[in-house]
Amino acid sequence: MATTTMAIVSAAPRARRRGYASASTASSRSSSSSFGAKVAARSLAIGGRRGARARARMDGDAVEDDEEDGGGGDAARRRRVLSTSSSSSSSSRVMLADDDGALTIEVTPETTFEAVIGIETHVQLNSKTKAFCRCAYAYGAEPNTRICPVCMGFPGTLPVLNSAVVKKGIAIGTALNAKIRRTSKFDRKQYFYPDLPKGYQISQFDEPLCYDGVIDVVLPVEDGGGVKRVGITRAHLEEDAGKLTHAVGEDGKKYSYADFNRAGVALLEIVTEPDLRTGREVAAYGAELRRIVRFLEACDGDMSRGSMRNDVNVSIRPVGRETFGTKVEVKNMNSFNAMARAIDYEIARQEELIRAGKVHEIVQETRTWDEGAQKTVAMRKKEGLADYRYFPEPDIPRLKLSDAFIEEVVRTMPELPSAVRARYAALGLPQADVQVIAEDKTFVAYFDAALESPSKPTPKQVANWLTGDIMAYLKNSKMDIVQLPLSPADLGEFCALIDSGAISGKIGKDLLPTLLERGGSAKTLVDERGLSQISNPDEIKALVQGVLDANPNQLEQYRAGKTKLKGFFVGACLKASGGRANPSLVDEILQRALDQH
């Protein structure tokens, strides 16, 4: 394989600019960013890491970094590709020269890469009215029927902050173990696009409501299981834009239709540190964040409706390096599975370009996930902070929060998914059952109510039936658990009957469909059908003896050493009892009888 050598040097630095890693990310932490073998430059990573990006071009043209400085770190620099050469070799080499001195990175067939991934999640807060006006929002409403002069940006109108939005933001920030800023402000983010009626978006720039948080994510088995801690850089309040629909008119021309119902709806944008490494890790993080906002009843988390939108920033670097590569933003993923596939594709795309010596083709840009083609497609170059011309929103006073206000929000917060999982693990439930039940707040409420029923069933028995047969029934019936005719108390009684040995698991499985259809007492149904379990030792002893007497040939084979026939005798006993015999008692008495023979 040919060796490609690129030497890049810095010219005089441009004026320093203070800012954040993207239009919506900021951090007080800093680190230099450069990407081994893909980019010969420093890169700004999500979360406001300091640095500057240079695009390496093979044609020798000047390469200018248009990225902003991450909170007062290194100034942007101007770089030039001085030379390129190729020779017969098994490695590709990228040489970087900057103020820190020359850096040479070699890529060989043995070089392995790791991804560096951060996420920006827009959580649509389900307040009754929009963030800065009194308009109500309803998904699917007739276009442009939920608007007013305020959210449309008419001259002379003044925005008024919705306090419910602030409370939901505080609750989510607290759940993310973030610090809540006592004094903050709103800013205008300027950009021109047809779905933005005011010509700017009200957001929070350098004083986000929440910052410096952390979330523990349970990783999938494919990634080794366990828990991964993901840093939360910030979570800030802002308003949503409208929605554009693109269609072909009757005249054959292409049109874009603007629906401003969504304009002004409250969002909380949550930004992570670049702590994730695989598509599955990202999906696990997204799923945990969705559980949190659903448990808090701050958002329905419906990705198909845009209630929770994720933009993923992806770069790769050789394993062992601490510096970052050029980040590429990926959008338009409406499920966690789609997120994992999009990220895996983007990682493979970037690595392929590096190994092919096409480092210059990895640029800071926004790409969209094409579900049909199963690949990412370039949309546009990523804007820099200077393009947004942030300045403080003059029509909204500074937001000042008292300790009492914050404490009241925290006091009224419900139990969070992590606390639920810890509580269930303490009950001795298997991890798989814990994950299934703790996925949904209504499941948690149902399970807890069943455990607290007067029958006092064991947690494991309830979990087995709830995560197995009952969940399958709900899925097949397309029913929510709150619609289930079988009440938690009735499920508790049903499970307690099995715990006590009053009925066998087999009888329970036969009874459950009826209970799921009509509800009611399991004990009453057992009595109606005469299905109570036979647990009288004398009755079972007579049952066992009858089976042995009826099968002399099999008994003789057992005596000759064919001990596997014991299973045959157990099955025959259960069949003879109509499934009512206590299986463990049958096994015990049968073994004694066989030993005597």
GUSELUM-222821 format. One record per residue (C-alpha): residue in three letters; residue number from 1; x, y, z. Coordinates in Angstrom, 1 decimal, padded with zeros to 4 digits. Example, Ala and Ser with C-alpha at 12.3 -4.5 7.8 and 13.67 -1.06 7.14 Angstrom:
<rs>
resn  resi  px  py  pz
ALA  1  012.3  -004.5  007.8
SER  2  013.7  -001.1  007.1
</rs>
This chain:
<rs>
resn  resi  px  py  pz
MET  1  000.0  000.0  000.0
ALA  2  001.3  003.5  -000.9
THR  3  002.4  005.8  001.8
THR  4  000.9  009.3  001.8
THR  5  002.8  012.0  003.7
MET  6  001.3  015.4  004.4
ALA  7  003.1  018.2  006.2
ILE  8  000.9  020.9  007.7
VAL  9  002.2  024.1  009.3
SER  10  000.5  027.0  011.1
ALA  11  000.6  030.6  010.0
ALA  12  -000.1  033.5  012.2
PRO  13  -003.1  032.8  014.4
ARG  14  -006.2  034.7  013.9
ALA  15  -007.8  036.8  016.6
ARG  16  -009.1  034.8  019.6
ARG  17  -012.8  034.1  019.7
ARG  18  -014.6  032.8  022.7
GLY  19  -017.5  030.4  022.2
TYR  20  -018.7  026.8  022.5
ALA  21  -018.2  023.6  020.6
SER  22  -021.4  023.9  018.7
ALA  23  -024.4  026.2  018.4
SER  24  -025.8  024.4  021.5
THR  25  -022.9  023.1  023.5
ALA  26  -020.6  024.6  026.1
SER  27  -018.2  023.5  028.8
SER  28  -015.7  024.9  031.2
ARG  29  -013.4  021.9  030.6
SER  30  -010.8  022.1  027.9
SER  31  -008.5  019.8  026.0
SER  32  -006.7  020.0  022.7
SER  33  -008.2  018.0  019.8
SER  34  -006.5  016.4  016.9
PHE  35  -007.3  013.3  015.0
GLY  36  -004.7  010.6  014.3
ALA  37  -004.4  009.7  010.6
LYS  38  -007.7  011.2  009.6
VAL  39  -007.3  014.9  010.2
ALA  40  -004.0  016.7  010.4
ALA  41  -005.4  019.3  012.8
ARG  42  -007.0  019.9  016.1
SER  43  -010.7  019.2  016.4
LEU  44  -013.4  020.6  018.6
ALA  45  -015.3  017.8  020.2
ILE  46  -018.8  018.0  021.5
GLY  47  -019.1  019.4  024.9
GLY  48  -017.0  022.5  024.3
ARG  49  -013.5  021.0  024.2
ARG  50  -010.9  023.5  023.2
GLY  51  -009.2  023.3  019.9
ALA  52  -009.3  024.3  016.2
ARG  53  -010.0  022.2  013.1
ALA  54  -008.0  022.3  009.9
ARG  55  -009.2  020.6  006.7
ALA  56  -006.4  018.8  005.0
ARG  57  -006.7  019.2  001.2
MET  58  -004.5  017.3  -001.1
ASP  59  -004.5  020.0  -003.8
GLY  60  -002.2  022.3  -001.7
ASP  61  -004.7  025.1  -001.2
ALA  62  -004.7  027.0  002.0
VAL  63  -006.9  025.3  004.7
GLU  64  -008.7  027.7  007.1
ASP  65  -010.3  026.6  010.3
ASP  66  -013.7  028.1  010.7
GLU  67  -014.4  026.5  014.1
GLU  68  -014.9  028.5  017.2
ASP  69  -012.7  028.5  020.2
GLY  70  -014.0  026.3  023.1
GLY  71  -014.5  028.8  025.9
GLY  72  -011.3  030.7  025.6
GLY  73  -008.8  028.0  024.6
ASP  74  -006.5  027.7  021.6
ALA  75  -007.0  030.3  018.9
ALA  76  -008.1  029.2  015.4
ARG  77  -005.1  028.7  013.1
ARG  78  -004.4  028.9  009.4
ARG  79  -002.7  025.8  007.9
ARG  80  -001.4  024.8  004.5
VAL  81  -000.6  021.4  003.0
LEU  82  003.0  021.8  001.9
SER  83  003.6  018.5  000.1
THR  84  002.2  015.1  -000.7
SER  85  004.1  012.1  -001.7
SER  86  003.6  008.4  -002.1
SER  87  005.9  005.5  -002.0
SER  88  005.6  001.7  -001.8
SER  89  004.9  001.0  001.8
SER  90  002.3  -000.7  004.0
SER  91  001.4  002.4  006.0
SER  92  -000.2  005.8  005.5
ARG  93  001.3  008.8  007.4
VAL  94  -000.1  012.1  008.4
MET  95  002.2  014.8  009.7
LEU  96  000.9  017.7  011.8
ALA  97  002.9  020.8  012.7
ASP  98  001.5  023.4  015.0
ASP  99  002.5  025.5  018.0
ASP  100  003.1  022.3  020.0
GLY  101  005.6  021.0  017.5
ALA  102  005.4  018.3  014.8
LEU  103  003.3  015.3  015.3
THR  104  003.5  012.2  013.1
ILE  105  000.8  009.6  013.0
GLU  106  001.2  006.3  011.1
VAL  107  -001.7  004.2  010.0
THR  108  -000.9  000.6  009.2
PRO  109  -003.2  -002.4  008.4
GLU  110  -002.8  -003.3  012.1
THR  111  -003.9  000.1  013.4
THR  112  -007.2  -000.1  015.2
PHE  113  -009.6  002.8  015.7
GLU  114  -012.1  003.8  018.3
ALA  115  -015.1  006.1  017.9
VAL  116  -015.6  009.2  020.0
ILE  117  -019.3  010.0  020.2
GLY  118  -021.3  012.7  021.9
ILE  119  -025.1  013.4  021.6
GLU  120  -027.3  016.4  021.6
THR  121  -030.9  015.5  022.5
HIS  122  -033.8  017.8  022.0
VAL  123  -036.5  016.9  024.5
GLN  124  -039.9  018.4  023.8
LEU  125  -041.3  019.4  027.2
ASN  126  -045.0  018.5  027.5
SER  127  -046.2  021.7  029.1
LYS  128  -049.8  022.8  028.4
THR  129  -048.7  025.9  026.5
LYS  130  -045.6  026.9  024.6
ALA  131  -042.4  028.3  026.1
PHE  132  -043.1  032.0  025.7
CYS  133  -046.7  032.4  024.8
ARG  134  -050.2  031.0  025.7
CYS  135  -050.6  028.8  022.6
ALA  136  -051.4  025.2  023.3
TYR  137  -049.6  022.5  021.2
ALA  138  -051.1  019.3  020.0
TYR  139  -049.3  016.9  017.6
GLY  140  -051.2  016.4  014.4
ALA  141  -053.4  019.5  014.8
GLU  142  -054.6  021.3  011.6
PRO  143  -051.5  023.3  010.3
ASN  144  -051.1  026.8  011.5
THR  145  -054.0  026.7  014.0
ARG  146  -051.9  026.8  017.2
ILE  147  -050.1  030.1  016.6
CYS  148  -050.2  033.7  017.8
PRO  149  -048.4  037.0  017.2
VAL  150  -045.8  036.1  019.9
CYS  151  -044.7  032.8  018.6
MET  152  -044.8  034.1  015.0
GLY  153  -042.6  037.0  015.9
PHE  154  -044.9  039.9  015.0
PRO  155  -043.5  043.4  015.8
GLY  156  -044.5  044.8  019.2
THR  157  -045.1  041.4  020.9
LEU  158  -043.2  040.4  024.1
PRO  159  -042.4  036.8  025.2
VAL  160  -043.3  035.7  028.7
LEU  161  -041.5  032.7  030.1
ASN  162  -043.7  029.7  031.1
SER  163  -042.8  028.7  034.6
ALA  164  -043.9  025.1  034.1
VAL  165  -041.1  024.7  031.5
VAL  166  -038.5  025.8  034.0
LYS  167  -039.8  023.3  036.6
LYS  168  -039.6  020.4  034.1
GLY  169  -036.1  021.5  033.1
ILE  170  -035.0  021.6  036.8
ALA  171  -036.5  018.1  037.3
ILE  172  -034.7  016.6  034.3
GLY  173  -031.4  018.3  035.3
THR  174  -031.7  016.9  038.8
ALA  175  -032.3  013.5  037.5
LEU  176  -029.1  013.8  035.4
ASN  177  -027.2  014.8  038.6
ALA  178  -026.5  018.2  037.1
LYS  179  -026.0  021.5  038.9
ILE  180  -028.9  024.0  038.6
ARG  181  -027.9  027.5  037.8
ARG  182  -029.5  030.0  040.2
THR  183  -029.2  032.9  037.8
SER  184  -029.3  032.5  034.0
LYS  185  -030.4  034.3  030.9
PHE  186  -031.9  033.7  027.4
ASP  187  -030.2  034.5  024.1
ARG  188  -031.1  035.0  020.5
LYS  189  -029.6  032.5  018.1
GLN  190  -029.8  034.1  014.7
TYR  191  -030.2  032.1  011.5
PHE  192  -032.4  032.2  008.4
TYR  193  -034.6  029.3  007.6
PRO  194  -038.2  029.1  006.4
ASP  195  -039.4  027.2  009.6
LEU  196  -038.1  030.0  011.9
PRO  197  -040.8  032.8  011.8
LYS  198  -038.9  035.3  014.0
GLY  199  -035.6  034.9  012.2
TYR  200  -034.0  033.9  015.4
GLN  201  -034.5  031.2  018.1
ILE  202  -034.7  032.0  021.8
SER  203  -032.2  029.8  023.5
GLN  204  -029.6  029.8  026.2
PHE  205  -026.0  030.3  025.2
ASP  206  -023.4  030.8  027.8
GLU  207  -025.6  030.4  030.9
PRO  208  -027.5  027.1  030.6
LEU  209  -030.1  026.1  033.2
CYS  210  -028.3  022.9  034.0
TYR  211  -024.6  021.9  033.7
ASP  212  -021.9  019.4  034.8
GLY  213  -024.2  016.3  035.2
VAL  214  -023.6  012.6  034.9
ILE  215  -025.8  009.6  034.0
ASP  216  -025.1  005.9  034.6
VAL  217  -026.1  003.8  031.6
VAL  218  -026.6  000.0  031.8
LEU  219  -024.7  -001.3  028.7
PRO  220  -025.9  -004.1  026.4
VAL  221  -024.4  -007.5  026.8
GLU  222  -022.7  -007.1  023.4
ASP  223  -020.6  -004.3  024.9
GLY  224  -019.7  -006.3  028.0
GLY  225  -022.6  -005.3  030.1
GLY  226  -022.1  -003.4  033.3
VAL  227  -022.6  000.4  033.8
LYS  228  -021.0  003.2  031.8
ARG  229  -020.9  006.7  033.3
VAL  230  -021.6  009.4  030.7
GLY  231  -020.9  013.1  031.4
ILE  232  -023.6  015.7  030.8
THR  233  -022.1  018.9  029.7
ARG  234  -025.2  021.0  029.8
ALA  235  -029.0  021.1  029.5
HIS  236  -030.5  024.4  028.4
LEU  237  -034.0  025.7  027.6
GLU  238  -035.0  026.9  024.1
GLU  239  -037.9  027.1  021.7
ASP  240  -038.6  024.8  018.8
ALA  241  -038.9  025.8  015.2
GLY  242  -041.8  025.0  012.9
LYS  243  -042.0  022.0  010.6
LEU  244  -041.5  021.9  006.8
THR  245  -043.2  019.4  004.6
HIS  246  -041.9  018.9  001.1
ALA  247  -044.2  017.7  -001.6
VAL  248  -044.9  017.8  -005.4
GLY  249  -047.9  019.9  -006.3
GLU  250  -050.5  019.2  -008.9
ASP  251  -048.5  021.2  -011.4
GLY  252  -045.6  018.9  -011.0
LYS  253  -043.5  021.5  -009.2
LYS  254  -041.8  020.9  -005.8
TYR  255  -043.2  022.9  -002.9
SER  256  -042.3  023.2  000.8
TYR  257  -045.2  023.8  003.2
ALA  258  -044.5  025.5  006.5
ASP  259  -046.5  024.5  009.6
PHE  260  -045.8  026.8  012.5
ASN  261  -047.8  025.0  015.2
ARG  262  -044.6  023.6  016.6
ALA  263  -042.8  027.0  016.6
GLY  264  -042.2  028.2  020.1
VAL  265  -042.8  024.8  021.8
ALA  266  -040.5  024.3  024.8
LEU  267  -037.4  022.2  024.4
LEU  268  -034.7  021.1  026.8
GLU  269  -031.5  020.4  024.8
ILE  270  -029.2  017.9  026.7
VAL  271  -025.6  017.7  025.6
THR  272  -023.2  014.9  026.6
GLU  273  -019.5  014.7  026.9
PRO  274  -017.8  012.7  024.1
ASP  275  -017.8  009.6  026.4
LEU  276  -019.6  007.0  024.2
ARG  277  -017.8  004.6  021.8
THR  278  -020.3  002.4  019.9
GLY  279  -023.7  002.6  018.4
ARG  280  -025.1  000.2  021.0
GLU  281  -023.8  002.4  023.8
VAL  282  -025.5  005.4  022.2
ALA  283  -028.7  003.5  021.9
ALA  284  -028.5  002.5  025.6
TYR  285  -027.9  006.1  026.6
GLY  286  -030.8  007.3  024.6
ALA  287  -033.1  004.6  026.1
GLU  288  -032.1  005.5  029.6
LEU  289  -032.7  009.2  028.9
ARG  290  -036.1  008.4  027.5
ARG  291  -037.0  006.4  030.7
ILE  292  -036.0  009.3  032.8
VAL  293  -038.1  011.9  031.0
ARG  294  -041.1  009.5  030.9
PHE  295  -040.9  008.7  034.6
LEU  296  -040.8  012.4  035.3
GLU  297  -043.8  012.9  032.9
ALA  298  -041.8  015.7  031.3
CYS  299  -041.9  014.3  027.8
ASP  300  -043.6  011.3  026.1
GLY  301  -040.3  010.3  024.4
ASP  302  -042.0  009.4  021.1
MET  303  -039.2  009.7  018.6
SER  304  -041.5  009.0  015.7
ARG  305  -043.3  012.2  016.5
GLY  306  -040.2  014.2  017.1
SER  307  -040.8  014.5  020.8
MET  308  -037.2  013.4  021.4
ARG  309  -034.7  014.2  018.6
ASN  310  -031.1  013.1  018.7
ASP  311  -028.1  014.6  016.8
VAL  312  -025.0  012.5  017.1
ASN  313  -021.5  013.8  016.7
VAL  314  -019.0  011.1  015.6
SER  315  -015.3  011.0  015.1
ILE  316  -012.7  008.3  015.2
ARG  317  -009.1  008.1  016.4
PRO  318  -006.4  005.4  016.8
VAL  319  -006.9  003.4  020.0
GLY  320  -004.7  004.8  022.7
ARG  321  -004.8  008.5  021.6
GLU  322  -006.5  011.1  023.8
THR  323  -007.0  013.7  021.1
PHE  324  -010.1  013.9  018.9
GLY  325  -010.8  013.8  015.2
THR  326  -013.0  015.9  013.0
LYS  327  -016.6  015.4  014.2
VAL  328  -019.4  014.7  011.8
GLU  329  -023.0  015.4  013.0
VAL  330  -025.6  012.8  012.0
LYS  331  -029.3  013.6  012.1
ASN  332  -032.7  012.1  011.2
MET  333  -032.7  008.9  013.3
ASN  334  -036.2  008.1  014.6
SER  335  -035.4  005.0  016.7
PHE  336  -032.6  003.8  018.8
ASN  337  -031.9  000.9  016.4
ALA  338  -031.6  003.5  013.6
MET  339  -029.2  005.5  015.8
ALA  340  -027.0  002.4  016.3
ARG  341  -027.0  001.6  012.6
ALA  342  -026.3  005.2  011.5
ILE  343  -023.3  005.4  013.9
ASP  344  -021.9  002.1  012.9
TYR  345  -022.1  003.1  009.3
GLU  346  -020.5  006.5  009.9
ILE  347  -017.6  004.9  011.9
ALA  348  -017.0  002.5  009.1
ARG  349  -017.2  005.3  006.5
GLN  350  -014.6  007.4  008.3
GLU  351  -012.2  004.5  008.8
GLU  352  -012.5  003.5  005.2
LEU  353  -011.6  007.1  004.1
ILE  354  -008.6  007.1  006.4
ARG  355  -007.2  003.8  005.2
ALA  356  -007.7  004.9  001.6
GLY  357  -005.6  008.0  002.2
LYS  358  -008.6  010.4  001.8
VAL  359  -008.2  012.2  005.1
HIS  360  -009.3  015.5  003.4
GLU  361  -012.8  014.1  002.7
ILE  362  -013.6  014.0  006.4
VAL  363  -014.9  017.5  007.1
GLN  364  -017.0  019.0  009.8
GLU  365  -020.5  018.7  008.3
THR  366  -024.0  017.6  009.0
ARG  367  -025.1  014.3  007.5
THR  368  -028.6  012.7  007.5
TRP  369  -029.4  009.0  008.0
ASP  370  -031.1  007.5  004.9
GLU  371  -033.1  004.6  006.3
GLY  372  -033.8  003.2  002.9
ALA  373  -030.2  003.2  001.7
GLN  374  -028.9  002.4  005.2
LYS  375  -026.2  005.1  004.9
THR  376  -025.4  008.7  005.9
VAL  377  -025.7  011.4  003.3
ALA  378  -024.1  014.8  003.4
MET  379  -026.6  017.7  004.1
ARG  380  -024.6  020.8  004.7
LYS  381  -021.4  022.1  006.2
LYS  382  -021.7  022.7  009.9
GLU  383  -022.2  026.3  011.0
GLY  384  -019.8  028.0  013.3
LEU  385  -020.8  030.1  016.3
ALA  386  -020.0  033.4  014.5
ASP  387  -022.8  032.5  012.0
TYR  388  -025.4  032.5  014.8
ARG  389  -024.5  035.9  016.2
TYR  390  -025.7  035.1  019.7
PHE  391  -026.6  038.0  021.9
PRO  392  -028.7  038.3  025.1
GLU  393  -032.5  038.3  024.6
PRO  394  -033.5  041.9  025.5
ASP  395  -037.2  041.1  026.0
ILE  396  -036.8  038.5  028.7
PRO  397  -035.4  039.4  032.2
ARG  398  -032.7  037.2  033.8
LEU  399  -034.1  034.0  035.3
LYS  400  -033.4  034.0  039.0
LEU  401  -034.3  030.8  041.0
SER  402  -034.5  030.6  044.7
ASP  403  -033.4  027.6  046.7
ALA  404  -037.0  027.1  047.9
PHE  405  -038.3  027.0  044.3
ILE  406  -035.7  024.4  043.3
GLU  407  -036.3  022.3  046.5
GLU  408  -040.0  022.2  045.9
VAL  409  -039.5  020.8  042.3
VAL  410  -037.0  018.2  043.7
ARG  411  -039.4  017.3  046.5
THR  412  -042.2  016.4  044.1
MET  413  -040.1  014.3  041.8
PRO  414  -041.2  010.7  041.4
GLU  415  -038.9  007.7  041.9
LEU  416  -036.4  007.5  039.0
PRO  417  -035.6  004.4  036.9
SER  418  -032.2  003.9  038.5
ALA  419  -033.8  003.8  042.0
VAL  420  -036.4  001.4  040.8
ARG  421  -033.8  -001.0  039.4
ALA  422  -031.8  -000.8  042.7
ARG  423  -034.9  -001.6  044.7
TYR  424  -035.9  -004.6  042.5
ALA  425  -032.3  -005.9  042.6
ALA  426  -032.5  -005.8  046.4
LEU  427  -035.6  -008.1  046.1
GLY  428  -033.5  -010.7  044.4
LEU  429  -035.1  -010.3  041.0
PRO  430  -033.0  -011.4  037.9
GLN  431  -031.4  -008.5  036.0
ALA  432  -033.4  -009.4  032.9
ASP  433  -036.7  -009.1  034.8
VAL  434  -035.6  -005.8  036.5
GLN  435  -034.8  -004.3  033.1
VAL  436  -038.2  -005.2  031.6
ILE  437  -040.3  -004.0  034.5
ALA  438  -038.4  -000.8  035.1
GLU  439  -038.7  000.1  031.4
ASP  440  -042.2  001.6  031.9
LYS  441  -043.6  003.6  034.8
THR  442  -047.0  001.9  034.5
PHE  443  -045.4  -001.5  034.7
VAL  444  -043.6  -000.4  037.9
ALA  445  -046.9  000.8  039.4
TYR  446  -048.7  -002.4  038.5
PHE  447  -045.9  -004.7  039.8
ASP  448  -045.6  -002.7  043.1
ALA  449  -049.4  -002.9  043.6
ALA  450  -049.4  -006.7  043.0
LEU  451  -046.6  -007.1  045.6
GLU  452  -048.6  -005.0  048.1
SER  453  -051.8  -007.0  047.7
PRO  454  -053.2  -008.8  050.7
SER  455  -052.1  -012.2  049.3
LYS  456  -048.4  -011.1  049.6
PRO  457  -047.0  -013.1  046.7
THR  458  -043.3  -013.5  046.3
PRO  459  -041.6  -010.9  044.0
LYS  460  -040.0  -013.5  041.8
GLN  461  -043.4  -015.2  041.1
VAL  462  -045.0  -011.9  040.1
ALA  463  -042.1  -010.9  038.0
ASN  464  -042.1  -014.3  036.1
TRP  465  -045.8  -014.0  035.1
LEU  466  -045.7  -010.3  034.4
THR  467  -042.6  -010.4  032.2
GLY  468  -043.6  -013.6  030.5
ASP  469  -047.2  -014.5  029.7
ILE  470  -048.8  -011.2  030.6
MET  471  -046.4  -009.1  028.6
ALA  472  -046.9  -011.4  025.6
TYR  473  -050.7  -011.1  026.0
LEU  474  -050.4  -007.3  026.1
LYS  475  -048.3  -007.2  023.0
ASN  476  -050.5  -009.5  021.0
SER  477  -053.6  -007.6  022.1
LYS  478  -052.0  -004.2  021.5
MET  479  -053.1  -003.2  024.9
ASP  480  -051.5  -001.1  027.7
ILE  481  -051.2  -002.6  031.1
VAL  482  -053.6  000.0  032.5
GLN  483  -056.3  -001.5  030.3
LEU  484  -055.8  -005.0  031.6
PRO  485  -058.9  -006.6  033.2
LEU  486  -056.7  -008.5  035.6
SER  487  -056.1  -006.1  038.5
PRO  488  -052.8  -006.1  040.4
ALA  489  -054.5  -007.5  043.5
ASP  490  -056.0  -010.4  041.4
LEU  491  -052.5  -011.1  040.0
GLY  492  -051.1  -011.1  043.5
GLU  493  -053.7  -013.7  044.6
PHE  494  -053.0  -015.8  041.5
CYS  495  -049.2  -015.8  042.2
ALA  496  -049.8  -016.5  045.9
LEU  497  -051.8  -019.7  045.0
ILE  498  -048.8  -021.0  043.1
ASP  499  -046.4  -019.9  045.8
SER  500  -048.4  -021.9  048.4
GLY  501  -048.8  -025.0  046.2
ALA  502  -052.5  -024.6  046.0
ILE  503  -052.2  -024.8  042.3
SER  504  -049.4  -025.9  040.0
GLY  505  -047.6  -023.7  037.5
LYS  506  -049.3  -025.8  034.7
ILE  507  -052.7  -025.2  036.1
GLY  508  -051.8  -021.5  036.5
LYS  509  -050.9  -021.4  032.8
ASP  510  -054.2  -022.9  031.9
LEU  511  -056.2  -020.4  034.1
LEU  512  -054.3  -017.3  033.1
PRO  513  -055.9  -016.6  029.7
THR  514  -059.4  -016.6  031.3
LEU  515  -058.2  -014.2  034.1
LEU  516  -056.6  -011.9  031.5
GLU  517  -059.8  -011.8  029.5
ARG  518  -062.2  -011.1  032.3
GLY  519  -060.2  -010.5  035.5
GLY  520  -061.5  -011.6  038.9
SER  521  -060.4  -013.9  041.6
ALA  522  -058.1  -016.8  040.7
LYS  523  -059.2  -018.7  043.8
THR  524  -062.8  -018.5  042.8
LEU  525  -061.9  -019.8  039.3
VAL  526  -059.9  -022.7  040.8
ASP  527  -062.9  -023.7  043.0
GLU  528  -065.3  -023.4  040.0
ARG  529  -063.2  -025.8  038.0
GLY  530  -062.1  -028.1  040.8
LEU  531  -058.5  -027.5  039.9
SER  532  -056.9  -027.2  043.4
GLN  533  -053.6  -028.9  043.6
ILE  534  -053.4  -032.3  045.2
SER  535  -050.8  -032.0  047.9
ASN  536  -052.0  -034.8  050.3
PRO  537  -049.1  -037.3  050.6
ASP  538  -051.5  -040.3  050.9
GLU  539  -053.3  -039.3  047.7
ILE  540  -050.1  -038.9  045.8
LYS  541  -048.7  -042.2  047.2
ALA  542  -051.7  -044.0  045.9
LEU  543  -051.4  -042.2  042.6
VAL  544  -047.7  -043.2  042.3
GLN  545  -048.4  -046.8  043.1
GLY  546  -051.1  -047.0  040.5
VAL  547  -048.8  -045.7  037.8
LEU  548  -046.1  -048.2  038.8
ASP  549  -048.6  -051.1  038.8
ALA  550  -049.8  -050.1  035.3
ASN  551  -046.3  -050.0  033.8
PRO  552  -044.5  -053.2  034.9
ASN  553  -042.2  -053.3  031.8
GLN  554  -040.9  -049.8  032.3
LEU  555  -040.5  -050.6  036.0
GLU  556  -038.4  -053.6  035.1
GLN  557  -036.2  -051.5  032.7
TYR  558  -035.7  -049.0  035.5
ARG  559  -034.5  -051.7  037.9
ALA  560  -032.1  -052.8  035.1
GLY  561  -030.4  -049.4  035.2
LYS  562  -032.4  -047.3  032.8
THR  563  -032.9  -044.6  035.4
LYS  564  -034.0  -042.0  032.8
LEU  565  -037.4  -043.6  032.9
LYS  566  -038.1  -041.7  036.1
GLY  567  -039.2  -038.8  033.9
PHE  568  -041.7  -041.1  032.2
PHE  569  -043.2  -042.1  035.6
VAL  570  -043.5  -038.5  036.8
GLY  571  -045.3  -037.5  033.6
ALA  572  -047.7  -040.4  033.9
CYS  573  -048.5  -039.4  037.5
LEU  574  -049.2  -035.8  036.5
LYS  575  -051.3  -036.9  033.6
ALA  576  -053.3  -039.3  035.8
SER  577  -054.1  -036.5  038.2
GLY  578  -055.2  -034.1  035.5
GLY  579  -052.2  -031.9  036.2
ARG  580  -053.4  -031.3  039.7
ALA  581  -050.7  -033.3  041.6
ASN  582  -048.0  -031.3  043.3
PRO  583  -044.9  -032.0  041.0
SER  584  -042.3  -031.8  043.7
LEU  585  -044.3  -034.1  046.0
VAL  586  -044.8  -036.5  043.2
ASP  587  -041.1  -036.6  042.5
GLU  588  -040.2  -037.2  046.2
ILE  589  -042.7  -040.0  046.8
LEU  590  -042.0  -041.6  043.4
GLN  591  -038.3  -041.7  044.2
ARG  592  -038.9  -043.5  047.5
ALA  593  -041.2  -046.0  045.8
LEU  594  -038.6  -046.7  043.1
ASP  595  -035.9  -047.2  045.7
GLN  596  -038.0  -049.8  047.5
HIS  597  -038.5  -051.7  044.3
</rs>
